[in-house]
Amino acid sequence: MAIEFRIKVIKSTSGVMATKNEIVGYVDASTLTQFEQVLGKLVQKGAKNIILDCSKLEYINSTGLGLFLKYTDELRKIGGRLAVTQLPQATQKVVQMLGFDRDLKLLPDDAAALKWFGDIQTTTTKSK
């Protein structure tokens, strides 16, 4: 199976920036390494707020979902965040059944993710 990534930087009207990674295709054993390399490079290049747009995700295996969790933790360690948007409903149910929704931030769209990133930045700034 194939996977494609469409990556771009997006910005809210209030100035919150994020790196959006639209995932097209399948995250499975044949594409997992490629997917992890892409996420790793984004973090290495300084991306702190990452949106994984799953609107064109056709399939993801449990190892792929585990990778979402791994990068949620990686980004937290450096003061960043990972948001998963437009996850297909069937996959969302699996995420919820496994309890992954306690750690993954599932949001409906880019605007909600940018708002969440902004809310976190505001809270962090106020607590200093």
DSSP file (Angstrom, degrees, kcal/mol; ACC not computed):
  #  RESIDUE AA STRUCTURE BP1 BP2  ACC     N-H-->O    O-->H-N    N-H-->O    O-->H-N    TCO  KAPPA ALPHA  PHI   PSI    X-CA   Y-CA   Z-CA
    1    1 A M              0   0    0      0, 0.0     2,-0.3     0, 0.0    27,-0.1   0.000 360.0 360.0 360.0 163.5    0.0    0.0    0.0
    2    2 A A        -     0   0    0     25,-0.0    24,-2.5    29,-0.0     2,-0.3  -0.755 360.0-165.1-115.8 158.1    1.1    3.6   -0.5
    3    3 A I  E     -A   25   0A   0     -2,-0.3     2,-0.3    22,-0.2    22,-0.2  -0.992   4.0-173.1-139.2 146.6    1.3    6.7    1.7
    4    4 A E  E     -A   24   0A   0     20,-2.2    20,-2.9    -2,-0.3     2,-0.4  -0.985   9.7-151.2-138.1 147.6    1.7   10.3    0.8
    5    5 A F  E     -A   23   0A   0     -2,-0.3     2,-0.6    18,-0.2    18,-0.2  -0.976   5.2-166.8-123.3 133.9    2.3   13.4    3.0
    6    6 A R  E     -A   22   0A   0     16,-2.0    16,-2.7    -2,-0.4     2,-0.4  -0.941  20.2-173.7-118.4 106.3    1.2   16.9    2.2
    7    7 A I  E     +A   21   0A   0     -2,-0.6     2,-0.3    14,-0.2    14,-0.2  -0.845  13.8 150.1-110.5 133.8    3.0   19.2    4.6
    8    8 A K  E     -A   20   0A   0     12,-2.1    12,-3.4    -2,-0.4     2,-0.5  -0.987  42.4-114.2-154.4 156.4    2.5   22.9    5.1
    9    9 A V  E     -A   19   0A   0     -2,-0.3     2,-0.3    10,-0.2    10,-0.2  -0.796  34.7-169.9 -92.1 132.1    2.7   25.5    7.8
   10   10 A I  E     -A   18   0A   0      8,-2.9     8,-2.3    -2,-0.5     2,-0.4  -0.857   5.4-159.0-121.4 159.4   -0.6   27.1    8.7
   11   11 A K  E     -A   17   0A   0     -2,-0.3     6,-0.2     6,-0.2     2,-0.1  -0.999  11.8-133.9-141.4 137.6   -1.3   30.1   10.9
   12   12 A S    >   -     0   0    0      4,-2.7     3,-1.7    -2,-0.4    99,-0.0  -0.375  35.4-104.6 -81.9 168.2   -4.4   31.3   12.8
   13   13 A T  T 3  S+     0   0    0      1,-0.3    -1,-0.1     2,-0.1    -2,-0.0   0.755 123.4  56.3 -64.6 -23.1   -5.6   34.9   12.7
   14   14 A S  T 3  S-     0   0    0      2,-0.1    -1,-0.3     0, 0.0    -3,-0.0   0.425 125.0-102.2 -89.2   1.4   -4.2   35.3   16.2
   15   15 A G    <   +     0   0    0     -3,-1.7     2,-0.3     1,-0.3    -2,-0.1   0.483  70.0 147.3  96.5   3.1   -0.8   34.2   15.0
   16   16 A V        -     0   0    0      1,-0.0    -4,-2.7    -5,-0.0     2,-0.3  -0.589  32.2-156.8 -73.8 129.6   -0.6   30.6   16.3
   17   17 A M  E     +A   11   0A   0     -2,-0.3     2,-0.3    -6,-0.2    -6,-0.2  -0.812  17.1 169.8-111.9 150.8    1.4   28.5   13.9
   18   18 A A  E     -A   10   0A   0     -8,-2.3    -8,-2.9    -2,-0.3     2,-0.7  -0.986  34.5-119.8-151.1 156.1    1.4   24.8   13.3
   19   19 A T  E     -Ab   9  50A   0     30,-3.1    32,-2.8    -2,-0.3     2,-0.5  -0.903  30.5-153.8 -98.6 118.9    2.8   22.3   10.8
   20   20 A K  E     -Ab   8  51A   0    -12,-3.4   -12,-2.1    -2,-0.7     2,-0.6  -0.822   9.8-170.3 -97.8 128.4    0.0   20.4    9.1
   21   21 A N  E     -Ab   7  52A   0     30,-3.2    32,-1.7    -2,-0.5     2,-0.6  -0.917   7.2-159.7-120.3 102.0    0.7   16.9    7.8
   22   22 A E  E     -Ab   6  53A   0    -16,-2.7   -16,-2.0    -2,-0.6     2,-0.6  -0.733  11.4-149.4 -83.5 121.2   -2.1   15.6    5.7
   23   23 A I  E     -A    5   0A   0     30,-2.5    33,-0.6    -2,-0.6     2,-0.5  -0.815  13.4-171.2 -96.0 123.1   -1.8   11.8    5.5
   24   24 A V  E     -Ab   4  56A   0    -20,-2.9   -20,-2.2    -2,-0.6     2,-0.4  -0.962  52.1  -5.5-117.9 119.8   -3.0   10.2    2.3
   25   25 A G  E    S-Ab   3  57A   0     31,-2.1    33,-3.3    -2,-0.5    34,-1.3  -0.871 100.8 -10.8 112.9-136.4   -3.3    6.5    2.1
   26   26 A Y  E     - b   0  59A   0    -24,-2.5     2,-0.7    -2,-0.4    34,-0.2  -0.881  33.8-160.1-117.9 136.2   -2.3    3.7    4.5
   27   27 A V  E     + b   0  60A   0     32,-2.8    34,-2.1    -2,-0.4    37,-0.3  -0.928  50.4 121.1-109.7 103.3   -0.2    3.6    7.6
   28   28 A D  S >> S-     0   0    0     -2,-0.7     4,-1.9    32,-0.2     3,-1.3  -0.733  80.1 -63.6-145.3-168.6    0.7   -0.1    7.9
   29   29 A A  T 34 S+     0   0    0      1,-0.3     4,-0.4    -2,-0.2    -2,-0.0   0.830 130.1  51.7 -57.0 -33.7    3.8   -2.3    8.1
   30   30 A S  T 34 S+     0   0    0      1,-0.2    -1,-0.3     2,-0.1     4,-0.1   0.680 122.0  28.9 -79.9 -16.0    4.9   -1.3    4.6
   31   31 A T  T <> S+     0   0    0     -3,-1.3     4,-2.4     2,-0.1    -2,-0.2   0.450  91.3  95.5-120.4  -4.1    4.7    2.5    5.2
   32   32 A L  H  X S+     0   0    0     -4,-1.9     4,-2.7     1,-0.2     5,-0.2   0.896  85.1  50.0 -59.8 -44.9    5.4    2.8    9.0
   33   33 A T  H  > S+     0   0    0     -4,-0.4     4,-2.3     1,-0.2    -1,-0.2   0.918 111.8  48.5 -61.1 -43.9    9.1    3.6    8.6
   34   34 A Q  H  > S+     0   0    0      2,-0.2     4,-2.1     1,-0.2    -1,-0.2   0.914 111.7  49.9 -61.6 -43.7    8.4    6.3    6.1
   35   35 A F  H  X S+     0   0    0     -4,-2.4     4,-2.2     1,-0.2    -2,-0.2   0.921 111.1  48.5 -61.5 -45.4    5.8    7.8    8.3
   36   36 A E  H  X S+     0   0    0     -4,-2.7     4,-2.7     1,-0.2    -1,-0.2   0.881 109.6  53.0 -64.8 -37.6    8.1    7.8   11.3
   37   37 A Q  H  X S+     0   0    0     -4,-2.3     4,-2.4    -5,-0.2    -1,-0.2   0.908 108.6  50.0 -62.8 -42.3   10.9    9.4    9.3
   38   38 A V  H  X S+     0   0    0     -4,-2.1     4,-2.0     2,-0.2    -2,-0.2   0.941 113.6  44.6 -63.0 -47.8    8.6   12.2    8.2
   39   39 A L  H  X S+     0   0    0     -4,-2.2     4,-2.1     1,-0.2    -2,-0.2   0.914 112.8  52.3 -62.5 -42.5    7.5   12.9   11.8
   40   40 A G  H  X S+     0   0    0     -4,-2.7     4,-2.6     1,-0.2    -2,-0.2   0.900 109.2  49.2 -60.4 -42.5   11.0   12.7   13.0
   41   41 A K  H  X S+     0   0    0     -4,-2.4     4,-2.2     2,-0.2    -1,-0.2   0.881 107.9  54.4 -66.2 -38.1   12.3   15.2   10.4
   42   42 A L  H  <>S+     0   0    0     -4,-2.0     5,-2.6     2,-0.2    -1,-0.2   0.932 112.1  43.8 -60.5 -44.9    9.5   17.7   11.3
   43   43 A V  H ><5S+     0   0    0     -4,-2.1     3,-1.7     1,-0.2    -2,-0.2   0.921 112.1  53.0 -67.0 -43.5   10.5   17.6   15.0
   44   44 A Q  H 3<5S+     0   0    0     -4,-2.6    -1,-0.2     1,-0.3    -2,-0.2   0.860 105.9  54.5 -58.8 -36.0   14.2   17.9   14.1
   45   45 A K  T 3<5S-     0   0    0     -4,-2.2    -1,-0.3    -5,-0.2    -2,-0.2   0.435 129.0 -96.0 -81.7   1.7   13.5   20.9   12.0
   46   46 A G  T < 5 +     0   0    0     -3,-1.7     2,-0.3     1,-0.3    -3,-0.2   0.524  66.9 156.1 102.3   6.2   11.8   22.6   14.9
   47   47 A A      < +     0   0    0     -5,-2.6    -1,-0.3    -6,-0.2     3,-0.1  -0.507   6.3 167.0 -65.8 128.0    8.1   21.9   14.5
   48   48 A K        +     0   0    0      1,-0.3    33,-2.0    -2,-0.3     2,-0.7   0.725  65.0  48.9-111.9 -36.7    6.4   22.1   17.9
   49   49 A N  E    S- c   0  81A   0     31,-0.2   -30,-3.1   -32,-0.1     2,-0.5  -0.929  73.0-179.4-107.8 112.6    2.7   22.1   17.0
   50   50 A I  E     -bc  19  82A   0     31,-2.5    33,-2.7    -2,-0.7     2,-0.5  -0.944  15.1-161.0-119.0 131.7    1.9   19.4   14.6
   51   51 A I  E     -bc  20  83A   0    -32,-2.8   -30,-3.2    -2,-0.5     2,-0.9  -0.950   6.2-156.6-107.6 123.5   -1.5   18.6   13.1
   52   52 A L  E     -bc  21  84A   0     31,-3.1    33,-2.4    -2,-0.5     2,-0.7  -0.873  11.8-157.3 -98.3 103.1   -2.0   15.2   11.7
   53   53 A D  E     +bc  22  85A   0    -32,-1.7   -30,-2.5    -2,-0.9     3,-0.3  -0.728  15.2 178.2 -84.1 112.8   -4.9   15.6    9.2
   54   54 A C  E >   +     0   0A   0     31,-2.9     3,-1.4    -2,-0.7    32,-0.1   0.118  43.8 114.7-104.0  19.5   -6.4   12.2    8.7
   55   55 A S  E 3  S+     0   0A   0      1,-0.3    -1,-0.2    32,-0.1   -31,-0.1   0.769  88.6  34.9 -63.4 -24.7   -9.2   13.2    6.3
   56   56 A K  E 3  S+b   24   0A   0    -33,-0.6   -31,-2.1    -3,-0.3     2,-0.5   0.170  86.2 125.3-114.6  16.1   -7.6   11.1    3.6
   57   57 A L  E <   -b   25   0A   0     -3,-1.4   -31,-0.2   -33,-0.2     3,-0.1  -0.657  34.8-177.7 -75.4 121.9   -6.3    8.3    5.8
   58   58 A E  E     -     0   0A   0    -33,-3.3     2,-0.3    -2,-0.5   -32,-0.2   0.775  64.3  -3.2 -92.6 -29.4   -7.7    5.1    4.4
   59   59 A Y  E     -b   26   0A   0    -34,-1.3   -32,-2.8     2,-0.0     2,-0.3  -0.969  53.8-175.4-161.8 143.7   -6.2    2.7    7.0
   60   60 A I  E     -b   27   0A   0     -2,-0.3   -32,-0.2   -34,-0.2     2,-0.1  -0.980  16.7-145.7-142.1 134.7   -4.0    2.7   10.1
   61   61 A N     >  -     0   0    0    -34,-2.1     4,-1.9    -2,-0.3     3,-0.3  -0.368  36.3 -96.4 -90.6 176.7   -2.8   -0.3   12.1
   62   62 A S  H  > S+     0   0    0      1,-0.2     4,-2.0     2,-0.2     5,-0.1   0.827 124.1  56.5 -65.3 -31.4   -2.2   -0.4   15.8
   63   63 A T  H  > S+     0   0    0      2,-0.2     4,-1.5     1,-0.2    -1,-0.2   0.881 105.8  51.6 -66.9 -37.2    1.5    0.3   15.4
   64   64 A G  H  > S+     0   0    0     -3,-0.3     4,-1.5   -37,-0.3    -2,-0.2   0.905 108.9  49.9 -64.0 -42.0    0.7    3.5   13.5
   65   65 A L  H  X S+     0   0    0     -4,-1.9     4,-1.7     1,-0.2    -2,-0.2   0.877 107.4  55.5 -63.1 -36.7   -1.6    4.6   16.3
   66   66 A G  H  X S+     0   0    0     -4,-2.0     4,-2.4     1,-0.2    -1,-0.2   0.849 102.7  55.9 -62.4 -34.1    1.2    3.8   18.7
   67   67 A L  H  X S+     0   0    0     -4,-1.5     4,-2.4     2,-0.2    -1,-0.2   0.870 102.3  55.5 -66.4 -37.2    3.4    6.2   16.6
   68   68 A F  H  X S+     0   0    0     -4,-1.5     4,-1.6     1,-0.2    -1,-0.2   0.932 110.7  45.8 -56.6 -45.7    0.8    8.9   17.1
   69   69 A L  H  X S+     0   0    0     -4,-1.7     4,-2.1     2,-0.2    -2,-0.2   0.898 109.2  55.0 -65.7 -41.2    1.2    8.4   20.9
   70   70 A K  H  X S+     0   0    0     -4,-2.4     4,-2.6     1,-0.2    -1,-0.2   0.930 111.6  43.3 -57.6 -47.1    5.0    8.3   20.6
   71   71 A Y  H  X S+     0   0    0     -4,-2.4     4,-2.3     2,-0.2    -1,-0.2   0.756 106.9  60.6 -76.7 -22.5    5.1   11.7   18.9
   72   72 A T  H  X S+     0   0    0     -4,-1.6     4,-1.8    -5,-0.2    -1,-0.2   0.941 111.8  40.8 -61.0 -46.4    2.5   13.1   21.4
   73   73 A D  H  X S+     0   0    0     -4,-2.1     4,-2.0     2,-0.2    -2,-0.2   0.916 113.3  53.3 -67.6 -44.7    5.1   12.3   24.1
   74   74 A E  H  X S+     0   0    0     -4,-2.6     4,-0.8     1,-0.2    -2,-0.2   0.921 111.9  45.2 -57.1 -46.0    8.1   13.5   22.1
   75   75 A L  H ><>S+     0   0    0     -4,-2.3     5,-3.8     1,-0.2     3,-0.7   0.876 108.2  56.5 -69.0 -37.5    6.5   16.9   21.4
   76   76 A R  H ><5S+     0   0    0     -4,-1.8     3,-1.7     1,-0.2    -1,-0.2   0.900 101.2  59.1 -58.3 -40.2    5.3   17.3   25.0
   77   77 A K  H 3<5S+     0   0    0     -4,-2.0    -1,-0.2     1,-0.3    -2,-0.2   0.783 111.1  40.7 -61.1 -27.8    9.0   16.9   26.1
   78   78 A I  T <<5S-     0   0    0     -4,-0.8    -1,-0.3    -3,-0.7    -2,-0.2   0.202 125.4 -97.1-107.4  15.4   10.0   19.9   24.0
   79   79 A G  T < 5S+     0   0    0     -3,-1.7    -3,-0.2     1,-0.3     2,-0.2   0.686  87.0 117.9  81.2  18.8    6.9   22.0   24.9
   80   80 A G      < -     0   0    0     -5,-3.8     2,-0.3    -6,-0.2    -1,-0.3  -0.461  49.5-140.1-108.5-177.0    5.0   21.1   21.8
   81   81 A R  E     -c   49   0A   0    -33,-2.0   -31,-2.5    -2,-0.2     2,-0.4  -0.980   2.4-145.8-144.6 154.1    1.7   19.4   21.0
   82   82 A L  E     -c   50   0A   0     -2,-0.3    23,-0.6   -33,-0.2     2,-0.4  -0.989  15.2-171.2-122.2 129.2    0.2   17.0   18.5
   83   83 A A  E     -cd  51 105A   0    -33,-2.7   -31,-3.1    -2,-0.4     2,-0.6  -0.966  11.4-151.5-119.5 137.5   -3.4   17.2   17.4
   84   84 A V  E     -cd  52 106A   0     21,-3.0    23,-3.0    -2,-0.4     2,-0.3  -0.939  20.8-170.2-108.0 120.6   -5.1   14.6   15.3
   85   85 A T  E     +cd  53 107A   0    -33,-2.4   -31,-2.9    -2,-0.6    24,-0.1  -0.831  56.6   5.5-115.3 152.5   -7.9   16.0   13.1
   86   86 A Q  S    S+     0   0    0     21,-1.3    -1,-0.2    -2,-0.3     3,-0.1   0.811  72.7 179.6  52.6  39.7  -10.6   14.4   10.9
   87   87 A L        -     0   0    0     20,-0.3    -1,-0.2    -3,-0.2     5,-0.1  -0.546  39.8-100.0 -68.7 130.3   -9.9   10.9   12.0
   88   88 A P     >  -     0   0    0      0, 0.0     4,-2.5     0, 0.0     3,-0.4  -0.197  30.9-118.6 -53.9 143.9  -12.3    8.5   10.3
   89   89 A Q  H  > S+     0   0    0      1,-0.3     4,-2.1     2,-0.2     5,-0.1   0.856 111.7  52.5 -56.7 -41.6  -15.1    7.5   12.6
   90   90 A A  H  > S+     0   0    0      1,-0.2     4,-1.5     2,-0.2    -1,-0.3   0.905 112.3  46.1 -63.0 -39.8  -14.4    3.8   12.6
   91   91 A T  H  > S+     0   0    0     -3,-0.4     4,-2.6     1,-0.2    -2,-0.2   0.875 108.3  56.8 -69.3 -37.6  -10.8    4.5   13.6
   92   92 A Q  H  X S+     0   0    0     -4,-2.5     4,-2.4     1,-0.2    -2,-0.2   0.895 104.6  52.7 -59.1 -40.4  -11.9    6.9   16.2
   93   93 A K  H  X S+     0   0    0     -4,-2.1     4,-2.6     2,-0.2    -1,-0.2   0.905 109.5  48.3 -62.8 -41.1  -14.0    4.1   17.8
   94   94 A V  H  X S+     0   0    0     -4,-1.5     4,-2.4     2,-0.2     6,-0.2   0.921 110.2  51.9 -64.3 -44.2  -10.9    1.9   17.9
   95   95 A V  H  X>S+     0   0    0     -4,-2.6     5,-1.8     1,-0.2     6,-0.9   0.910 112.7  45.8 -57.7 -43.8   -8.9    4.7   19.5
   96   96 A Q  H ><5S+     0   0    0     -4,-2.4     3,-0.8     1,-0.2    -2,-0.2   0.907 110.5  52.3 -68.1 -42.2  -11.5    5.1   22.1
   97   97 A M  H 3<5S+     0   0    0     -4,-2.6    -2,-0.2     1,-0.3    -1,-0.2   0.877 111.3  47.7 -61.5 -37.5  -11.9    1.4   22.8
   98   98 A L  H 3<5S-     0   0    0     -4,-2.4    -1,-0.3    -5,-0.2    -2,-0.2   0.590 113.1-120.6 -79.1 -10.2   -8.1    1.1   23.3
   99   99 A G  T X<5S+     0   0    0     -3,-0.8     3,-1.5    -4,-0.6     4,-0.3   0.563  75.3 129.3  82.0   8.1   -8.2    4.2   25.6
  100  100 A F  G >>< +     0   0    0     -5,-1.8     4,-2.8     1,-0.3     3,-1.5   0.726  56.2  76.3 -67.7 -21.0   -5.7    6.1   23.4
  101  101 A D  G 34 S+     0   0    0     -6,-0.9    -1,-0.3     1,-0.3     5,-0.2   0.632  82.1  68.8 -68.4 -10.8   -8.1    9.1   23.4
  102  102 A R  G <4 S+     0   0    0     -3,-1.5    -1,-0.3     1,-0.1    -2,-0.2   0.812 115.9  23.8 -71.4 -29.5   -6.9    9.8   26.9
  103  103 A D  T <4 S+     0   0    0     -3,-1.5     2,-0.4    -4,-0.3    -2,-0.2   0.724 111.9  75.0-107.3 -29.9   -3.5   10.8   25.4
  104  104 A L  S  < S-     0   0    0     -4,-2.8     2,-0.9    -9,-0.1   -21,-0.1  -0.686  73.9-136.7 -87.6 137.7   -4.3   11.7   21.9
  105  105 A K  E     -d   83   0A   0    -23,-0.6   -21,-3.0    -2,-0.4     2,-0.6  -0.832  22.6-166.9 -93.9 105.8   -6.0   15.1   21.2
  106  106 A L  E     +d   84   0A   0     -2,-0.9   -21,-0.2    -5,-0.2   -23,-0.0  -0.842  13.3 172.2 -97.0 121.4   -8.7   14.3   18.6
  107  107 A L  E     -d   85   0A   0    -23,-3.0   -21,-1.3    -2,-0.6   -20,-0.3  -0.907  38.4-125.0-130.8 156.5  -10.2   17.4   17.0
  108  108 A P  S    S-     0   0    0      0, 0.0     2,-0.3     0, 0.0    -1,-0.1   0.828  79.9 -17.1 -72.8 -31.2  -12.6   18.1   14.2
  109  109 A D  S  > S-     0   0    0    -24,-0.1     4,-1.9     1,-0.1     5,-0.1  -0.936  73.9 -79.8-162.4 179.3  -10.4   20.4   12.0
  110  110 A D  H  > S+     0   0    0     -2,-0.3     4,-3.1     1,-0.2     5,-0.3   0.889 120.7  56.3 -59.5 -42.8   -7.4   22.8   11.7
  111  111 A A  H  > S+     0   0    0      1,-0.2     4,-2.2     2,-0.2    -1,-0.2   0.908 108.3  47.3 -59.6 -43.1   -9.3   25.7   13.3
  112  112 A A  H  > S+     0   0    0      2,-0.2     4,-2.3     1,-0.2    -1,-0.2   0.889 113.0  49.6 -65.6 -38.9  -10.0   23.7   16.5
  113  113 A A  H  X S+     0   0    0     -4,-1.9     4,-2.9     2,-0.2    -2,-0.2   0.935 110.9  48.4 -65.8 -46.1   -6.3   22.5   16.6
  114  114 A L  H  X S+     0   0    0     -4,-3.1     4,-2.4     1,-0.2    -2,-0.2   0.890 111.8  50.5 -61.5 -38.8   -5.0   26.0   16.2
  115  115 A K  H  X S+     0   0    0     -4,-2.2     4,-2.7    -5,-0.3    -1,-0.2   0.924 110.8  48.9 -63.7 -44.0   -7.3   27.2   18.9
  116  116 A W  H  X S+     0   0    0     -4,-2.3     4,-2.1     2,-0.2    -2,-0.2   0.922 111.5  48.9 -62.0 -45.3   -6.2   24.4   21.2
  117  117 A F  H  X S+     0   0    0     -4,-2.9     4,-2.2     1,-0.2    -1,-0.2   0.921 113.2  48.2 -59.9 -43.0   -2.5   25.2   20.5
  118  118 A G  H  X S+     0   0    0     -4,-2.4     4,-2.5     1,-0.2    -2,-0.2   0.884 108.9  52.8 -64.3 -40.5   -3.2   28.9   21.3
  119  119 A D  H  X S+     0   0    0     -4,-2.7     4,-2.3     2,-0.2    -1,-0.2   0.887 110.1  48.7 -62.7 -39.0   -5.1   28.0   24.5
  120  120 A I  H  X S+     0   0    0     -4,-2.1     4,-2.7     2,-0.2    -2,-0.2   0.921 111.2  49.2 -67.4 -43.7   -2.1   26.0   25.7
  121  121 A Q  H  X S+     0   0    0     -4,-2.2     4,-2.5     1,-0.2    -2,-0.2   0.901 111.9  49.2 -62.3 -40.6    0.3   28.8   24.8
  122  122 A T  H  X S+     0   0    0     -4,-2.5     4,-2.5     2,-0.2    -2,-0.2   0.925 112.4  47.4 -65.1 -45.0   -1.8   31.3   26.7
  123  123 A T  H  X S+     0   0    0     -4,-2.3     4,-1.7     2,-0.2    -2,-0.2   0.918 113.6  48.1 -61.9 -44.6   -2.1   29.1   29.7
  124  124 A T  H  < S+     0   0    0     -4,-2.7     4,-0.5     1,-0.2    -2,-0.2   0.914 112.6  48.6 -63.4 -43.5    1.7   28.5   29.7
  125  125 A T  H >< S+     0   0    0     -4,-2.5     3,-1.0     1,-0.2    -2,-0.2   0.914 111.1  49.9 -63.4 -43.9    2.4   32.2   29.3
  126  126 A K  H 3< S+     0   0    0     -4,-2.5    -1,-0.2     1,-0.2    -2,-0.2   0.820 105.9  56.7 -65.8 -31.8    0.0   33.2   32.2
  127  127 A S  T 3<        0   0    0     -4,-1.7    -1,-0.2     1,-0.2    -2,-0.2   0.547 360.0 360.0 -81.4  -5.8    1.5   30.6   34.6
  128  128 A K    <         0   0    0     -3,-1.0    -1,-0.2    -4,-0.5    -2,-0.1   0.484 360.0 360.0 -76.9 360.0    5.1   32.0   34.3
